[in-house]
Amino acid sequence: MIWPLGVLVTVVVAMAVSYRLSLLKPSPQIASMWDLARSSGTYITISGSLAGFSVTSAVFLANLRVLRDAEEFEGVMAMFLFAFIAFIGAALQFTSTPNAPATDPDQLKVQRYSFVLANLAFYQGIAQSLLGLRLLLLGIGFVQLADIFIVVLLFVTVAEAFRIGRMNMHLTTQSPIACLAIPMVGVACGAAYYGVASIVGAGLWPQTDAPLKMAVVCFVSTATGYTLQNVLLTVSNESLRTRLLSGPAEKVLVLYSQAATTCIFMLWLAMAGA
């Protein structure tokens, strides 16, 4: 079983491409189009509602005998439960996003980066809860509708990935090309690996329960983002914080955005192949 290593290599390759693109001409300025503190408050409410929907759906599905007997059942439950965890984490991240009035450039950077990380957690929750819908349709026998949802869910996944890329473009000074390329790099790297794994075999892709196993990969990605935000907020030493914010912080944010998006696209591939 070498598929975890293959997935890791794919994510690293996607990050390497994103890093190379990030060396192109940087953005000249930050776009101040949103009140981030107010937006965070709105997302907290939305995340809480969607978390409730996810866990309620999981409980409802557990009581459906027709679905419990289906082979897709475990994957459906995993995706809804991981989505619940992601939404709770997103709500906590939005709550932790600094909202005190300040003119300190460092605090404003922390606020922007924290907001993007919280949106990445929200994106991963949305993706897992929606991608689970196709498995649910298969489990209850709506095969034709499930096939239609492959395309519908691809659109949703790409659209949300572009939203993440746009946030990186507007809230960081990284290259706009690198930011807007996040969805395309994720699709290209994920599809390339899936194609190679399908041809070569040799355990490069999970032979059984692929959606469940890719959902675990996405959980690891979500936990990584939660950790990054905590590190960002924990650094209190002024000189260390300044070096972090003026140096690697933005680069890490863009690379993590690329990694998280690539994981989501690989989950879509697992869902589409179920």
Phi and psi in degrees as GROMACS dihedral restraints (atoms count N, CA, C in turn):
[ dihedral_restraints ]
;  ai    aj    ak    al  type     phi  dphi    fc
    3     4     5     6     1  -112.9    20    10
    4     5     6     7     1     7.3    20    10
    6     7     8     9     1   -60.8    20    10
    7     8     9    10     1   -35.0    20    10
    9    10    11    12     1   -59.7    20    10
   10    11    12    13     1   -38.4    20    10
   12    13    14    15     1   -66.2    20    10
   13    14    15    16     1   -40.7    20    10
   15    16    17    18     1   -62.6    20    10
   16    17    18    19     1   -42.2    20    10
   18    19    20    21     1   -63.5    20    10
   19    20    21    22     1   -42.5    20    10
   21    22    23    24     1   -61.6    20    10
   22    23    24    25     1   -44.0    20    10
   24    25    26    27     1   -62.8    20    10
   25    26    27    28     1   -40.9    20    10
   27    28    29    30     1   -61.4    20    10
   28    29    30    31     1   -44.4    20    10
   30    31    32    33     1   -64.1    20    10
   31    32    33    34     1   -41.3    20    10
   33    34    35    36     1   -64.0    20    10
   34    35    36    37     1   -41.0    20    10
   36    37    38    39     1   -62.5    20    10
   37    38    39    40     1   -43.8    20    10
   39    40    41    42     1   -60.2    20    10
   40    41    42    43     1   -41.8    20    10
   42    43    44    45     1   -65.8    20    10
   43    44    45    46     1   -36.9    20    10
   45    46    47    48     1   -65.1    20    10
   46    47    48    49     1   -41.5    20    10
   48    49    50    51     1   -64.0    20    10
   49    50    51    52     1   -43.3    20    10
   51    52    53    54     1   -62.9    20    10
   52    53    54    55     1   -39.9    20    10
   54    55    56    57     1   -62.5    20    10
   55    56    57    58     1   -43.1    20    10
   57    58    59    60     1   -62.5    20    10
   58    59    60    61     1   -41.6    20    10
   60    61    62    63     1   -67.7    20    10
   61    62    63    64     1   -30.3    20    10
   63    64    65    66     1   -69.6    20    10
   64    65    66    67     1   -13.8    20    10
   66    67    68    69     1   -82.1    20    10
   67    68    69    70     1    -5.9    20    10
   69    70    71    72     1   -73.3    20    10
   70    71    72    73     1  -178.6    20    10
   72    73    74    75     1   -53.3    20    10
   73    74    75    76     1   123.8    20    10
   75    76    77    78     1   -74.4    20    10
   76    77    78    79     1   165.9    20    10
   78    79    80    81     1   -72.2    20    10
   79    80    81    82     1   138.0    20    10
   81    82    83    84     1   -71.0    20    10
   82    83    84    85     1   -26.4    20    10
   84    85    86    87     1  -158.6    20    10
   85    86    87    88     1   165.4    20    10
   87    88    89    90     1   -86.4    20    10
   88    89    90    91     1   136.4    20    10
   90    91    92    93     1   -87.9    20    10
   91    92    93    94     1   114.5    20    10
   93    94    95    96     1   -95.3    20    10
   94    95    96    97     1    72.2    20    10
   96    97    98    99     1  -101.2    20    10
   97    98    99   100     1   -11.7    20    10
   99   100   101   102     1  -127.7    20    10
  100   101   102   103     1   151.2    20    10
  102   103   104   105     1   -89.1    20    10
  103   104   105   106     1    97.2    20    10
  105   106   107   108     1   -63.1    20    10
  106   107   108   109     1   -35.8    20    10
  108   109   110   111     1   -63.7    20    10
  109   110   111   112     1   -43.8    20    10
  111   112   113   114     1   -68.6    20    10
  112   113   114   115     1   -40.9    20    10
  114   115   116   117     1   -61.9    20    10
  115   116   117   118     1   -39.1    20    10
  117   118   119   120     1   -61.4    20    10
  118   119   120   121     1   -41.4    20    10
  120   121   122   123     1   -61.5    20    10
  121   122   123   124     1   -39.2    20    10
  123   124   125   126     1   -65.9    20    10
  124   125   126   127     1   -42.4    20    10
  126   127   128   129     1   -66.0    20    10
  127   128   129   130     1   -31.8    20    10
  129   130   131   132     1   -59.7    20    10
  130   131   132   133     1   -45.2    20    10
  132   133   134   135     1   -63.7    20    10
  133   134   135   136     1   -44.9    20    10
  135   136   137   138     1   -64.3    20    10
  136   137   138   139     1   -44.6    20    10
  138   139   140   141     1   -62.2    20    10
  139   140   141   142     1   -41.7    20    10
  141   142   143   144     1   -62.8    20    10
  142   143   144   145     1   -41.2    20    10
  144   145   146   147     1   -64.9    20    10
  145   146   147   148     1   -43.7    20    10
  147   148   149   150     1   -69.6    20    10
  148   149   150   151     1   -32.4    20    10
  150   151   152   153     1   -63.5    20    10
  151   152   153   154     1   -42.8    20    10
  153   154   155   156     1   -62.7    20    10
  154   155   156   157     1   -40.2    20    10
  156   157   158   159     1   -62.7    20    10
  157   158   159   160     1   -42.5    20    10
  159   160   161   162     1   -64.4    20    10
  160   161   162   163     1   -47.3    20    10
  162   163   164   165     1   -71.8    20    10
  163   164   165   166     1   -33.8    20    10
  165   166   167   168     1   -65.5    20    10
  166   167   168   169     1   -40.5    20    10
  168   169   170   171     1   -62.1    20    10
  169   170   171   172     1   -41.3    20    10
  171   172   173   174     1   -62.6    20    10
  172   173   174   175     1   -42.0    20    10
  174   175   176   177     1   -65.2    20    10
  175   176   177   178     1   -42.3    20    10
  177   178   179   180     1   -61.9    20    10
  178   179   180   181     1   -44.7    20    10
  180   181   182   183     1   -65.1    20    10
  181   182   183   184     1   -35.1    20    10
  183   184   185   186     1   -63.4    20    10
  184   185   186   187     1   -22.0    20    10
  186   187   188   189     1   -94.3    20    10
  187   188   189   190     1    -0.5    20    10
  189   190   191   192     1   -92.2    20    10
  190   191   192   193     1   108.1    20    10
  192   193   194   195     1   -62.8    20    10
  193   194   195   196     1   -37.5    20    10
  195   196   197   198     1   -62.0    20    10
  196   197   198   199     1   -32.5    20    10
  198   199   200   201     1   -83.3    20    10
  199   200   201   202     1   -33.8    20    10
  201   202   203   204     1   -61.9    20    10
  202   203   204   205     1   -27.2    20    10
  204   205   206   207     1   -86.0    20    10
  205   206   207   208     1    -5.7    20    10
  207   208   209   210     1   -87.6    20    10
  208   209   210   211     1   149.7    20    10
  210   211   212   213     1   -70.3    20    10
  211   212   213   214     1   -19.0    20    10
  213   214   215   216     1   -81.1    20    10
  214   215   216   217     1    -6.9    20    10
  216   217   218   219     1   -58.1    20    10
  217   218   219   220     1   -46.2    20    10
  219   220   221   222     1   -64.1    20    10
  220   221   222   223     1   -39.8    20    10
  222   223   224   225     1   -65.1    20    10
  223   224   225   226     1   -41.7    20    10
  225   226   227   228     1   -60.3    20    10
  226   227   228   229     1   -48.5    20    10
  228   229   230   231     1   -61.7    20    10
  229   230   231   232     1   -42.6    20    10
  231   232   233   234     1   -61.7    20    10
  232   233   234   235     1   -44.3    20    10
  234   235   236   237     1   -68.0    20    10
  235   236   237   238     1   -39.7    20    10
  237   238   239   240     1   -68.4    20    10
  238   239   240   241     1   -39.0    20    10
  240   241   242   243     1   -72.0    20    10
  241   242   243   244     1   -39.8    20    10
  243   244   245   246     1   -66.3    20    10
  244   245   246   247     1   -34.4    20    10
  246   247   248   249     1   -63.9    20    10
  247   248   249   250     1   -40.5    20    10
  249   250   251   252     1   -58.6    20    10
  250   251   252   253     1   -46.2    20    10
  252   253   254   255     1   -63.1    20    10
  253   254   255   256     1   -41.9    20    10
  255   256   257   258     1   -63.4    20    10
  256   257   258   259     1   -41.5    20    10
  258   259   260   261     1   -67.0    20    10
  259   260   261   262     1   -40.4    20    10
  261   262   263   264     1   -63.2    20    10
  262   263   264   265     1   -43.8    20    10
  264   265   266   267     1   -62.0    20    10
  265   266   267   268     1   -40.5    20    10
  267   268   269   270     1   -63.0    20    10
  268   269   270   271     1   -42.6    20    10
  270   271   272   273     1   -60.5    20    10
  271   272   273   274     1   -41.9    20    10
  273   274   275   276     1   -66.5    20    10
  274   275   276   277     1   -36.8    20    10
  276   277   278   279     1   -69.3    20    10
  277   278   279   280     1   -39.8    20    10
  279   280   281   282     1   -65.3    20    10
  280   281   282   283     1   -37.4    20    10
  282   283   284   285     1   -64.0    20    10
  283   284   285   286     1   -35.7    20    10
  285   286   287   288     1   -80.5    20    10
  286   287   288   289     1   -11.5    20    10
  288   289   290   291     1   -64.2    20    10
  289   290   291   292     1   123.6    20    10
  291   292   293   294     1   -54.0    20    10
  292   293   294   295     1   134.9    20    10
  294   295   296   297     1  -133.4    20    10
  295   296   297   298     1     5.4    20    10
  297   298   299   300     1   -73.3    20    10
  298   299   300   301     1   138.8    20    10
  300   301   302   303     1   -57.3    20    10
  301   302   303   304     1   132.4    20    10
  303   304   305   306     1  -157.7    20    10
  304   305   306   307     1   150.9    20    10
  306   307   308   309     1  -112.7    20    10
  307   308   309   310     1    -0.4    20    10
  309   310   311   312     1   -67.1    20    10
  310   311   312   313     1   120.0    20    10
  312   313   314   315     1   -57.0    20    10
  313   314   315   316     1   -36.9    20    10
  315   316   317   318     1   -64.3    20    10
  316   317   318   319     1   -42.9    20    10
  318   319   320   321     1   -66.4    20    10
  319   320   321   322     1   -36.1    20    10
  321   322   323   324     1   -65.9    20    10
  322   323   324   325     1   -36.0    20    10
  324   325   326   327     1   -65.1    20    10
  325   326   327   328     1   -45.0    20    10
  327   328   329   330     1   -58.3    20    10
  328   329   330   331     1   -41.5    20    10
  330   331   332   333     1   -62.3    20    10
  331   332   333   334     1   -45.7    20    10
  333   334   335   336     1   -64.8    20    10
  334   335   336   337     1   -47.5    20    10
  336   337   338   339     1   -66.3    20    10
  337   338   339   340     1   -39.0    20    10
  339   340   341   342     1   -63.7    20    10
  340   341   342   343     1   -38.5    20    10
  342   343   344   345     1   -64.5    20    10
  343   344   345   346     1   -41.8    20    10
  345   346   347   348     1   -64.9    20    10
  346   347   348   349     1   -43.1    20    10
  348   349   350   351     1   -62.3    20    10
  349   350   351   352     1   -39.1    20    10
  351   352   353   354     1   -64.9    20    10
  352   353   354   355     1   -39.2    20    10
  354   355   356   357     1   -67.1    20    10
  355   356   357   358     1   -31.4    20    10
  357   358   359   360     1   -65.4    20    10
  358   359   360   361     1   -40.0    20    10
  360   361   362   363     1   -63.7    20    10
  361   362   363   364     1   -41.3    20    10
  363   364   365   366     1   -61.9    20    10
  364   365   366   367     1   -43.4    20    10
  366   367   368   369     1   -60.1    20    10
  367   368   369   370     1   -43.1    20    10
  369   370   371   372     1   -68.5    20    10
  370   371   372   373     1   -34.5    20    10
  372   373   374   375     1   -65.7    20    10
  373   374   375   376     1   -45.9    20    10
  375   376   377   378     1   -58.8    20    10
  376   377   378   379     1   -46.9    20    10
  378   379   380   381     1   -61.7    20    10
  379   380   381   382     1   -47.2    20    10
  381   382   383   384     1   -68.0    20    10
  382   383   384   385     1   -38.9    20    10
  384   385   386   387     1   -68.3    20    10
  385   386   387   388     1   -39.6    20    10
  387   388   389   390     1   -76.0    20    10
  388   389   390   391     1   -39.1    20    10
  390   391   392   393     1   -65.6    20    10
  391   392   393   394     1   -25.0    20    10
  393   394   395   396     1   -68.3    20    10
  394   395   396   397     1   -17.1    20    10
  396   397   398   399     1   -64.7    20    10
  397   398   399   400     1   -36.0    20    10
  399   400   401   402     1   -65.8    20    10
  400   401   402   403     1   -40.8    20    10
  402   403   404   405     1   -64.3    20    10
  403   404   405   406     1   -36.0    20    10
  405   406   407   408     1   -63.1    20    10
  406   407   408   409     1   -43.9    20    10
  408   409   410   411     1   -64.3    20    10
  409   410   411   412     1   -38.7    20    10
  411   412   413   414     1   -64.3    20    10
  412   413   414   415     1   -40.7    20    10
  414   415   416   417     1   -63.3    20    10
  415   416   417   418     1   -32.3    20    10
  417   418   419   420     1   -98.7    20    10
  418   419   420   421     1     7.6    20    10
  420   421   422   423     1    92.8    20    10
  421   422   423   424     1     8.7    20    10
  423   424   425   426     1   -91.1    20    10
  424   425   426   427     1    71.7    20    10
  426   427   428   429     1   -66.3    20    10
  427   428   429   430     1   -44.3    20    10
  429   430   431   432     1   -64.2    20    10
  430   431   432   433     1   -43.9    20    10
  432   433   434   435     1   -65.1    20    10
  433   434   435   436     1   -36.6    20    10
  435   436   437   438     1   -62.7    20    10
  436   437   438   439     1   -37.9    20    10
  438   439   440   441     1   -68.1    20    10
  439   440   441   442     1   -37.6    20    10
  441   442   443   444     1   -62.0    20    10
  442   443   444   445     1   -38.0    20    10
  444   445   446   447     1   -68.1    20    10
  445   446   447   448     1   -17.8    20    10
  447   448   449   450     1   -58.3    20    10
  448   449   450   451     1   -47.1    20    10
  450   451   452   453     1   -71.5    20    10
  451   452   453   454     1   -43.2    20    10
  453   454   455   456     1   -58.2    20    10
  454   455   456   457     1   -45.7    20    10
  456   457   458   459     1   -72.8    20    10
  457   458   459   460     1   -27.4    20    10
  459   460   461   462     1   -64.4    20    10
  460   461   462   463     1   -43.7    20    10
  462   463   464   465     1   -60.2    20    10
  463   464   465   466     1   -45.6    20    10
  465   466   467   468     1   -61.3    20    10
  466   467   468   469     1   -43.8    20    10
  468   469   470   471     1   -63.6    20    10
  469   470   471   472     1   -44.3    20    10
  471   472   473   474     1   -67.0    20    10
  472   473   474   475     1   -42.4    20    10
  474   475   476   477     1   -61.6    20    10
  475   476   477   478     1   -43.5    20    10
  477   478   479   480     1   -67.7    20    10
  478   479   480   481     1   -34.7    20    10
  480   481   482   483     1   -66.1    20    10
  481   482   483   484     1   -38.3    20    10
  483   484   485   486     1   -65.4    20    10
  484   485   486   487     1   -33.8    20    10
  486   487   488   489     1   -63.4    20    10
  487   488   489   490     1   -40.6    20    10
  489   490   491   492     1   -65.1    20    10
  490   491   492   493     1   -42.5    20    10
  492   493   494   495     1   -62.3    20    10
  493   494   495   496     1   -40.2    20    10
  495   496   497   498     1   -65.3    20    10
  496   497   498   499     1   -38.6    20    10
  498   499   500   501     1   -64.0    20    10
  499   500   501   502     1   -41.4    20    10
  501   502   503   504     1   -62.1    20    10
  502   503   504   505     1   -38.8    20    10
  504   505   506   507     1   -67.0    20    10
  505   506   507   508     1   -39.6    20    10
  507   508   509   510     1   -84.4    20    10
  508   509   510   511     1   -27.6    20    10
  510   511   512   513     1  -109.3    20    10
  511   512   513   514     1     3.7    20    10
  513   514   515   516     1  -133.0    20    10
  514   515   516   517     1   172.0    20    10
  516   517   518   519     1  -102.8    20    10
  517   518   519   520     1    15.4    20    10
  519   520   521   522     1   -69.2    20    10
  520   521   522   523     1   163.5    20    10
  522   523   524   525     1   -55.8    20    10
  523   524   525   526     1   126.8    20    10
  525   526   527   528     1   -57.3    20    10
  526   527   528   529     1   -32.3    20    10
  528   529   530   531     1   -63.6    20    10
  529   530   531   532     1   -44.7    20    10
  531   532   533   534     1   -63.0    20    10
  532   533   534   535     1   -39.5    20    10
  534   535   536   537     1   -67.7    20    10
  535   536   537   538     1   -48.4    20    10
  537   538   539   540     1   -74.9    20    10
  538   539   540   541     1   -16.0    20    10
  540   541   542   543     1   -83.6    20    10
  541   542   543   544     1    -6.9    20    10
  543   544   545   546     1   -52.5    20    10
  544   545   546   547     1   -49.5    20    10
  546   547   548   549     1   -63.2    20    10
  547   548   549   550     1   -42.9    20    10
  549   550   551   552     1   -67.5    20    10
  550   551   552   553     1   -39.8    20    10
  552   553   554   555     1   -65.8    20    10
  553   554   555   556     1   -41.1    20    10
  555   556   557   558     1   -61.7    20    10
  556   557   558   559     1   -45.3    20    10
  558   559   560   561     1   -63.4    20    10
  559   560   561   562     1   -46.7    20    10
  561   562   563   564     1   -63.5    20    10
  562   563   564   565     1   -47.1    20    10
  564   565   566   567     1   -68.6    20    10
  565   566   567   568     1   -43.8    20    10
  567   568   569   570     1   -62.6    20    10
  568   569   570   571     1   -45.5    20    10
  570   571   572   573     1   -66.1    20    10
  571   572   573   574     1   -39.4    20    10
  573   574   575   576     1   -62.9    20    10
  574   575   576   577     1   -44.5    20    10
  576   577   578   579     1   -65.8    20    10
  577   578   579   580     1   -42.2    20    10
  579   580   581   582     1   -62.2    20    10
  580   581   582   583     1   -40.2    20    10
  582   583   584   585     1   -63.7    20    10
  583   584   585   586     1   -45.0    20    10
  585   586   587   588     1   -63.5    20    10
  586   587   588   589     1   -43.3    20    10
  588   589   590   591     1   -63.8    20    10
  589   590   591   592     1   -36.1    20    10
  591   592   593   594     1   -68.2    20    10
  592   593   594   595     1   -34.3    20    10
  594   595   596   597     1   -80.4    20    10
  595   596   597   598     1   -46.9    20    10
  597   598   599   600     1   -80.0    20    10
  598   599   600   601     1   -39.0    20    10
  600   601   602   603     1    72.7    20    10
  601   602   603   604     1  -126.1    20    10
  603   604   605   606     1    56.4    20    10
  604   605   606   607     1    30.6    20    10
  606   607   608   609     1    77.1    20    10
  607   608   609   610     1    14.9    20    10
  609   610   611   612     1   -73.6    20    10
  610   611   612   613     1   -17.1    20    10
  612   613   614   615     1  -133.7    20    10
  613   614   615   616     1   141.9    20    10
  615   616   617   618     1   -55.8    20    10
  616   617   618   619     1   127.9    20    10
  618   619   620   621     1   -76.4    20    10
  619   620   621   622     1   -27.5    20    10
  621   622   623   624     1  -135.3    20    10
  622   623   624   625     1   151.8    20    10
  624   625   626   627     1    52.3    20    10
  625   626   627   628     1    42.7    20    10
  627   628   629   630     1   -59.2    20    10
  628   629   630   631     1   -43.2    20    10
  630   631   632   633     1   -60.5    20    10
  631   632   633   634     1   -40.0    20    10
  633   634   635   636     1   -61.7    20    10
  634   635   636   637     1   -45.8    20    10
  636   637   638   639     1   -70.5    20    10
  637   638   639   640     1   -36.4    20    10
  639   640   641   642     1   -72.1    20    10
  640   641   642   643     1   -28.5    20    10
  642   643   644   645     1   -64.6    20    10
  643   644   645   646     1   -35.6    20    10
  645   646   647   648     1   -64.7    20    10
  646   647   648   649     1   -40.6    20    10
  648   649   650   651     1   -59.4    20    10
  649   650   651   652     1   -43.1    20    10
  651   652   653   654     1   -66.6    20    10
  652   653   654   655     1   -33.3    20    10
  654   655   656   657     1   -63.7    20    10
  655   656   657   658     1   -41.9    20    10
  657   658   659   660     1   -60.4    20    10
  658   659   660   661     1   -40.8    20    10
  660   661   662   663     1   -63.0    20    10
  661   662   663   664     1   -43.8    20    10
  663   664   665   666     1   -62.3    20    10
  664   665   666   667     1   -43.4    20    10
  666   667   668   669     1   -64.0    20    10
  667   668   669   670     1   -34.1    20    10
  669   670   671   672     1   -64.5    20    10
  670   671   672   673     1   -43.3    20    10
  672   673   674   675     1   -63.5    20    10
  673   674   675   676     1   -40.4    20    10
  675   676   677   678     1   -61.5    20    10
  676   677   678   679     1   -41.0    20    10
  678   679   680   681     1   -65.7    20    10
  679   680   681   682     1   -42.1    20    10
  681   682   683   684     1   -61.0    20    10
  682   683   684   685     1   -41.3    20    10
  684   685   686   687     1   -65.9    20    10
  685   686   687   688     1   -39.5    20    10
  687   688   689   690     1   -63.8    20    10
  688   689   690   691     1   -38.8    20    10
  690   691   692   693     1   -63.3    20    10
  691   692   693   694     1   -43.7    20    10
  693   694   695   696     1   -59.5    20    10
  694   695   696   697     1   -40.9    20    10
  696   697   698   699     1   -82.6    20    10
  697   698   699   700     1   -19.9    20    10
  699   700   701   702     1   -81.1    20    10
  700   701   702   703     1   -29.0    20    10
  702   703   704   705     1   -66.2    20    10
  703   704   705   706     1   107.6    20    10
  705   706   707   708     1  -108.4    20    10
  706   707   708   709     1   -17.9    20    10
  708   709   710   711     1   -65.7    20    10
  709   710   711   712     1   121.9    20    10
  711   712   713   714     1   -61.9    20    10
  712   713   714   715     1   -44.1    20    10
  714   715   716   717     1   -68.3    20    10
  715   716   717   718     1   -40.7    20    10
  717   718   719   720     1   -66.1    20    10
  718   719   720   721     1   -42.1    20    10
  720   721   722   723     1   -62.7    20    10
  721   722   723   724     1   -42.0    20    10
  723   724   725   726     1   -62.9    20    10
  724   725   726   727     1   -42.8    20    10
  726   727   728   729     1   -64.3    20    10
  727   728   729   730     1   -39.5    20    10
  729   730   731   732     1   -66.1    20    10
  730   731   732   733     1   -45.8    20    10
  732   733   734   735     1   -74.5    20    10
  733   734   735   736     1   -29.6    20    10
  735   736   737   738     1   -90.0    20    10
  736   737   738   739     1    -6.0    20    10
  738   739   740   741     1  -115.5    20    10
  739   740   741   742     1  -101.3    20    10
  741   742   743   744     1   -81.3    20    10
  742   743   744   745     1   -12.0    20    10
  744   745   746   747     1   -57.4    20    10
  745   746   747   748     1   -50.2    20    10
  747   748   749   750     1   -63.6    20    10
  748   749   750   751     1   -41.0    20    10
  750   751   752   753     1   -62.6    20    10
  751   752   753   754     1   -43.9    20    10
  753   754   755   756     1   -62.6    20    10
  754   755   756   757     1   -38.8    20    10
  756   757   758   759     1   -61.8    20    10
  757   758   759   760     1   -45.7    20    10
  759   760   761   762     1   -66.8    20    10
  760   761   762   763     1   -41.8    20    10
  762   763   764   765     1   -67.1    20    10
  763   764   765   766     1   -38.8    20    10
  765   766   767   768     1   -67.0    20    10
  766   767   768   769     1   -37.8    20    10
  768   769   770   771     1   -58.7    20    10
  769   770   771   772     1   -41.2    20    10
  771   772   773   774     1   -66.0    20    10
  772   773   774   775     1   -42.9    20    10
  774   775   776   777     1   -63.5    20    10
  775   776   777   778     1   -46.0    20    10
  777   778   779   780     1   -63.6    20    10
  778   779   780   781     1   -41.9    20    10
  780   781   782   783     1   -65.0    20    10
  781   782   783   784     1   -40.1    20    10
  783   784   785   786     1   -62.6    20    10
  784   785   786   787     1   -41.5    20    10
  786   787   788   789     1   -61.3    20    10
  787   788   789   790     1   -40.8    20    10
  789   790   791   792     1   -64.4    20    10
  790   791   792   793     1   -41.3    20    10
  792   793   794   795     1   -66.4    20    10
  793   794   795   796     1   -33.7    20    10
  795   796   797   798     1   -69.1    20    10
  796   797   798   799     1   -33.5    20    10
  798   799   800   801     1   -65.2    20    10
  799   800   801   802     1   -39.9    20    10
  801   802   803   804     1   -60.2    20    10
  802   803   804   805     1   -43.3    20    10
  804   805   806   807     1   -60.6    20    10
  805   806   807   808     1   -41.6    20    10
  807   808   809   810     1   -64.4    20    10
  808   809   810   811     1   -40.9    20    10
  810   811   812   813     1   -65.6    20    10
  811   812   813   814     1   -43.6    20    10
  813   814   815   816     1   -65.6    20    10
  814   815   816   817     1   -30.2    20    10
  816   817   818   819     1   -88.2    20    10
  817   818   819   820     1    -2.3    20    10
